[in-house]
């Protein structure tokens, strides 16, 4: 040890004779852990007033575009074929059996 002076020897001896610090023989009764104080929850904000949705605008459907009917092509009827008397084919005479000799 370091000596600081003539009185330090007496102080050192007094410390040596002092009883060692003893922990308390009986521990202090354990206190229940204190819960942290719960702060009052902030009041919930008032819900916004219900707003009726704006009605959807009424949209009239556009009229369906109808194509103009194309004019039907004019079809002239074919002329009825009339037999030409000059080119008419005359039927062959019916075959007659030859007279017996």
mmCIF file of the C-alpha atoms, coordinates in Angstrom:
data_MODEL
# 
_entry.id   MODEL 
# 
loop_
_atom_site.group_PDB 
_atom_site.id 
_atom_site.type_symbol 
_atom_site.label_atom_id 
_atom_site.label_alt_id 
_atom_site.label_comp_id 
_atom_site.label_asym_id 
_atom_site.label_entity_id 
_atom_site.label_seq_id 
_atom_site.pdbx_PDB_ins_code 
_atom_site.Cartn_x 
_atom_site.Cartn_y 
_atom_site.Cartn_z 
_atom_site.occupancy 
_atom_site.B_iso_or_equiv 
_atom_site.pdbx_formal_charge 
_atom_site.auth_seq_id 
_atom_site.auth_comp_id 
_atom_site.auth_asym_id 
_atom_site.auth_atom_id 
_atom_site.pdbx_PDB_model_num 
ATOM 1   C CA . UNK A 1 1   ? 0.000   0.000   0.000    1.00 0.00 ? 1   UNK A CA 1 
ATOM 2   C CA . UNK A 1 2   ? 1.036   3.500   -0.442   1.00 0.00 ? 2   UNK A CA 1 
ATOM 3   C CA . UNK A 1 3   ? 1.525   5.535   2.596    1.00 0.00 ? 3   UNK A CA 1 
ATOM 4   C CA . UNK A 1 4   ? 0.225   9.049   2.513    1.00 0.00 ? 4   UNK A CA 1 
ATOM 5   C CA . UNK A 1 5   ? 1.471   10.212  5.841    1.00 0.00 ? 5   UNK A CA 1 
ATOM 6   C CA . UNK A 1 6   ? 1.747   9.398   9.515    1.00 0.00 ? 6   UNK A CA 1 
ATOM 7   C CA . UNK A 1 7   ? -2.017  9.268   10.054   1.00 0.00 ? 7   UNK A CA 1 
ATOM 8   C CA . UNK A 1 8   ? -2.709  6.977   7.166    1.00 0.00 ? 8   UNK A CA 1 
ATOM 9   C CA . UNK A 1 9   ? -1.527  3.915   9.085    1.00 0.00 ? 9   UNK A CA 1 
ATOM 10  C CA . UNK A 1 10  ? -4.159  4.474   11.740   1.00 0.00 ? 10  UNK A CA 1 
ATOM 11  C CA . UNK A 1 11  ? -6.858  4.976   9.107    1.00 0.00 ? 11  UNK A CA 1 
ATOM 12  C CA . UNK A 1 12  ? -5.824  1.795   7.357    1.00 0.00 ? 12  UNK A CA 1 
ATOM 13  C CA . UNK A 1 13  ? -6.011  -0.149  10.615   1.00 0.00 ? 13  UNK A CA 1 
ATOM 14  C CA . UNK A 1 14  ? -9.446  1.243   11.363   1.00 0.00 ? 14  UNK A CA 1 
ATOM 15  C CA . UNK A 1 15  ? -10.683 0.114   7.987    1.00 0.00 ? 15  UNK A CA 1 
ATOM 16  C CA . UNK A 1 16  ? -9.261  -3.340  8.493    1.00 0.00 ? 16  UNK A CA 1 
ATOM 17  C CA . UNK A 1 17  ? -11.104 -3.724  11.781   1.00 0.00 ? 17  UNK A CA 1 
ATOM 18  C CA . UNK A 1 18  ? -14.437 -2.516  10.371   1.00 0.00 ? 18  UNK A CA 1 
ATOM 19  C CA . UNK A 1 19  ? -16.880 -5.294  9.542    1.00 0.00 ? 19  UNK A CA 1 
ATOM 20  C CA . UNK A 1 20  ? -17.303 -5.956  5.892    1.00 0.00 ? 20  UNK A CA 1 
ATOM 21  C CA . UNK A 1 21  ? -20.433 -4.572  4.407    1.00 0.00 ? 21  UNK A CA 1 
ATOM 22  C CA . UNK A 1 22  ? -22.998 -7.329  4.584    1.00 0.00 ? 22  UNK A CA 1 
ATOM 23  C CA . UNK A 1 23  ? -26.006 -7.439  2.377    1.00 0.00 ? 23  UNK A CA 1 
ATOM 24  C CA . UNK A 1 24  ? -29.238 -7.184  4.277    1.00 0.00 ? 24  UNK A CA 1 
ATOM 25  C CA . UNK A 1 25  ? -30.047 -10.567 5.718    1.00 0.00 ? 25  UNK A CA 1 
ATOM 26  C CA . UNK A 1 26  ? -33.698 -10.084 4.960    1.00 0.00 ? 26  UNK A CA 1 
ATOM 27  C CA . UNK A 1 27  ? -34.351 -8.742  1.557    1.00 0.00 ? 27  UNK A CA 1 
ATOM 28  C CA . UNK A 1 28  ? -36.920 -6.062  1.314    1.00 0.00 ? 28  UNK A CA 1 
ATOM 29  C CA . UNK A 1 29  ? -40.236 -7.539  0.301    1.00 0.00 ? 29  UNK A CA 1 
ATOM 30  C CA . UNK A 1 30  ? -40.460 -7.555  -3.429   1.00 0.00 ? 30  UNK A CA 1 
ATOM 31  C CA . UNK A 1 31  ? -42.981 -5.117  -4.650   1.00 0.00 ? 31  UNK A CA 1 
ATOM 32  C CA . UNK A 1 32  ? -45.163 -6.134  -7.496   1.00 0.00 ? 32  UNK A CA 1 
ATOM 33  C CA . UNK A 1 33  ? -43.933 -4.569  -10.646  1.00 0.00 ? 33  UNK A CA 1 
ATOM 34  C CA . UNK A 1 34  ? -45.883 -1.479  -11.222  1.00 0.00 ? 34  UNK A CA 1 
ATOM 35  C CA . UNK A 1 35  ? -47.489 -1.429  -14.591  1.00 0.00 ? 35  UNK A CA 1 
ATOM 36  C CA . UNK A 1 36  ? -46.714 1.680   -16.468  1.00 0.00 ? 36  UNK A CA 1 
ATOM 37  C CA . UNK A 1 37  ? -49.665 3.996   -16.171  1.00 0.00 ? 37  UNK A CA 1 
ATOM 38  C CA . UNK A 1 38  ? -51.819 3.502   -19.186  1.00 0.00 ? 38  UNK A CA 1 
ATOM 39  C CA . UNK A 1 39  ? -52.563 6.751   -20.827  1.00 0.00 ? 39  UNK A CA 1 
ATOM 40  C CA . UNK A 1 40  ? -56.159 7.265   -21.706  1.00 0.00 ? 40  UNK A CA 1 
ATOM 41  C CA . UNK A 1 41  ? -56.494 6.401   -25.356  1.00 0.00 ? 41  UNK A CA 1 
ATOM 42  C CA . UNK A 1 42  ? -57.106 9.372   -27.509  1.00 0.00 ? 42  UNK A CA 1 
ATOM 43  C CA . UNK A 1 43  ? -60.771 9.613   -28.368  1.00 0.00 ? 43  UNK A CA 1 
ATOM 44  C CA . UNK A 1 44  ? -61.494 8.201   -31.764  1.00 0.00 ? 44  UNK A CA 1 
ATOM 45  C CA . UNK A 1 45  ? -62.165 10.922  -34.267  1.00 0.00 ? 45  UNK A CA 1 
ATOM 46  C CA . UNK A 1 46  ? -65.772 11.326  -35.163  1.00 0.00 ? 46  UNK A CA 1 
ATOM 47  C CA . UNK A 1 47  ? -66.489 9.356   -38.298  1.00 0.00 ? 47  UNK A CA 1 
ATOM 48  C CA . UNK A 1 48  ? -67.083 11.534  -41.274  1.00 0.00 ? 48  UNK A CA 1 
ATOM 49  C CA . UNK A 1 49  ? -70.769 11.926  -41.985  1.00 0.00 ? 49  UNK A CA 1 
ATOM 50  C CA . UNK A 1 50  ? -71.980 9.497   -44.587  1.00 0.00 ? 50  UNK A CA 1 
ATOM 51  C CA . UNK A 1 51  ? -72.160 11.173  -47.930  1.00 0.00 ? 51  UNK A CA 1 
ATOM 52  C CA . UNK A 1 52  ? -74.638 9.875   -50.425  1.00 0.00 ? 52  UNK A CA 1 
ATOM 53  C CA . UNK A 1 53  ? -72.785 9.217   -53.649  1.00 0.00 ? 53  UNK A CA 1 
ATOM 54  C CA . UNK A 1 54  ? -73.777 11.516  -56.433  1.00 0.00 ? 54  UNK A CA 1 
ATOM 55  C CA . UNK A 1 55  ? -76.243 9.818   -58.730  1.00 0.00 ? 55  UNK A CA 1 
ATOM 56  C CA . UNK A 1 56  ? -74.675 8.629   -61.924  1.00 0.00 ? 56  UNK A CA 1 
ATOM 57  C CA . UNK A 1 57  ? -75.559 10.867  -64.824  1.00 0.00 ? 57  UNK A CA 1 
ATOM 58  C CA . UNK A 1 58  ? -78.184 9.358   -67.064  1.00 0.00 ? 58  UNK A CA 1 
ATOM 59  C CA . UNK A 1 59  ? -76.633 8.748   -70.430  1.00 0.00 ? 59  UNK A CA 1 
ATOM 60  C CA . UNK A 1 60  ? -79.040 8.189   -73.239  1.00 0.00 ? 60  UNK A CA 1 
ATOM 61  C CA . UNK A 1 61  ? -77.718 5.561   -75.621  1.00 0.00 ? 61  UNK A CA 1 
ATOM 62  C CA . UNK A 1 62  ? -76.964 6.918   -79.034  1.00 0.00 ? 62  UNK A CA 1 
ATOM 63  C CA . UNK A 1 63  ? -79.420 5.667   -81.629  1.00 0.00 ? 63  UNK A CA 1 
ATOM 64  C CA . UNK A 1 64  ? -78.032 2.721   -83.502  1.00 0.00 ? 64  UNK A CA 1 
ATOM 65  C CA . UNK A 1 65  ? -76.789 3.801   -86.868  1.00 0.00 ? 65  UNK A CA 1 
ATOM 66  C CA . UNK A 1 66  ? -78.948 2.092   -89.453  1.00 0.00 ? 66  UNK A CA 1 
ATOM 67  C CA . UNK A 1 67  ? -77.357 2.001   -92.839  1.00 0.00 ? 67  UNK A CA 1 
ATOM 68  C CA . UNK A 1 68  ? -79.433 3.406   -95.629  1.00 0.00 ? 68  UNK A CA 1 
ATOM 69  C CA . UNK A 1 69  ? -80.743 0.487   -97.588  1.00 0.00 ? 69  UNK A CA 1 
ATOM 70  C CA . UNK A 1 70  ? -78.955 0.330   -100.881 1.00 0.00 ? 70  UNK A CA 1 
ATOM 71  C CA . UNK A 1 71  ? -81.377 0.543   -103.738 1.00 0.00 ? 71  UNK A CA 1 
ATOM 72  C CA . UNK A 1 72  ? -82.035 -2.891  -105.120 1.00 0.00 ? 72  UNK A CA 1 
ATOM 73  C CA . UNK A 1 73  ? -80.505 -3.302  -108.523 1.00 0.00 ? 73  UNK A CA 1 
ATOM 74  C CA . UNK A 1 74  ? -83.081 -3.202  -111.228 1.00 0.00 ? 74  UNK A CA 1 
ATOM 75  C CA . UNK A 1 75  ? -83.114 -6.563  -112.915 1.00 0.00 ? 75  UNK A CA 1 
ATOM 76  C CA . UNK A 1 76  ? -85.030 -6.649  -116.139 1.00 0.00 ? 76  UNK A CA 1 
ATOM 77  C CA . UNK A 1 77  ? -86.670 -9.977  -116.760 1.00 0.00 ? 77  UNK A CA 1 
ATOM 78  C CA . UNK A 1 78  ? -85.189 -11.947 -119.594 1.00 0.00 ? 78  UNK A CA 1 
ATOM 79  C CA . UNK A 1 79  ? -87.412 -11.948 -122.612 1.00 0.00 ? 79  UNK A CA 1 
ATOM 80  C CA . UNK A 1 80  ? -89.424 -15.097 -123.013 1.00 0.00 ? 80  UNK A CA 1 
ATOM 81  C CA . UNK A 1 81  ? -87.973 -17.100 -125.860 1.00 0.00 ? 81  UNK A CA 1 
ATOM 82  C CA . UNK A 1 82  ? -90.469 -17.442 -128.631 1.00 0.00 ? 82  UNK A CA 1 
ATOM 83  C CA . UNK A 1 83  ? -89.879 -20.195 -131.165 1.00 0.00 ? 83  UNK A CA 1 
ATOM 84  C CA . UNK A 1 84  ? -88.845 -18.925 -134.554 1.00 0.00 ? 84  UNK A CA 1 
ATOM 85  C CA . UNK A 1 85  ? -91.203 -20.542 -137.098 1.00 0.00 ? 85  UNK A CA 1 
ATOM 86  C CA . UNK A 1 86  ? -88.533 -20.607 -139.793 1.00 0.00 ? 86  UNK A CA 1 
ATOM 87  C CA . UNK A 1 87  ? -86.044 -22.488 -137.690 1.00 0.00 ? 87  UNK A CA 1 
ATOM 88  C CA . UNK A 1 88  ? -88.572 -24.813 -136.202 1.00 0.00 ? 88  UNK A CA 1 
ATOM 89  C CA . UNK A 1 89  ? -87.578 -28.424 -136.485 1.00 0.00 ? 89  UNK A CA 1 
ATOM 90  C CA . UNK A 1 90  ? -90.301 -30.597 -137.874 1.00 0.00 ? 90  UNK A CA 1 
ATOM 91  C CA . UNK A 1 91  ? -90.514 -33.987 -136.304 1.00 0.00 ? 91  UNK A CA 1 
ATOM 92  C CA . UNK A 1 92  ? -89.594 -36.922 -138.461 1.00 0.00 ? 92  UNK A CA 1 
ATOM 93  C CA . UNK A 1 93  ? -92.516 -39.028 -139.627 1.00 0.00 ? 93  UNK A CA 1 
ATOM 94  C CA . UNK A 1 94  ? -93.111 -42.108 -137.588 1.00 0.00 ? 94  UNK A CA 1 
ATOM 95  C CA . UNK A 1 95  ? -91.532 -45.186 -139.037 1.00 0.00 ? 95  UNK A CA 1 
ATOM 96  C CA . UNK A 1 96  ? -94.040 -47.335 -140.824 1.00 0.00 ? 96  UNK A CA 1 
ATOM 97  C CA . UNK A 1 97  ? -93.410 -50.975 -141.491 1.00 0.00 ? 97  UNK A CA 1 
ATOM 98  C CA . UNK A 1 98  ? -92.624 -51.842 -145.093 1.00 0.00 ? 98  UNK A CA 1 
ATOM 99  C CA . UNK A 1 99  ? -95.522 -53.541 -146.910 1.00 0.00 ? 99  UNK A CA 1 
ATOM 100 C CA . UNK A 1 100 ? -94.976 -57.204 -147.395 1.00 0.00 ? 100 UNK A CA 1 
ATOM 101 C CA . UNK A 1 101 ? -93.819 -58.150 -150.923 1.00 0.00 ? 101 UNK A CA 1 
# 
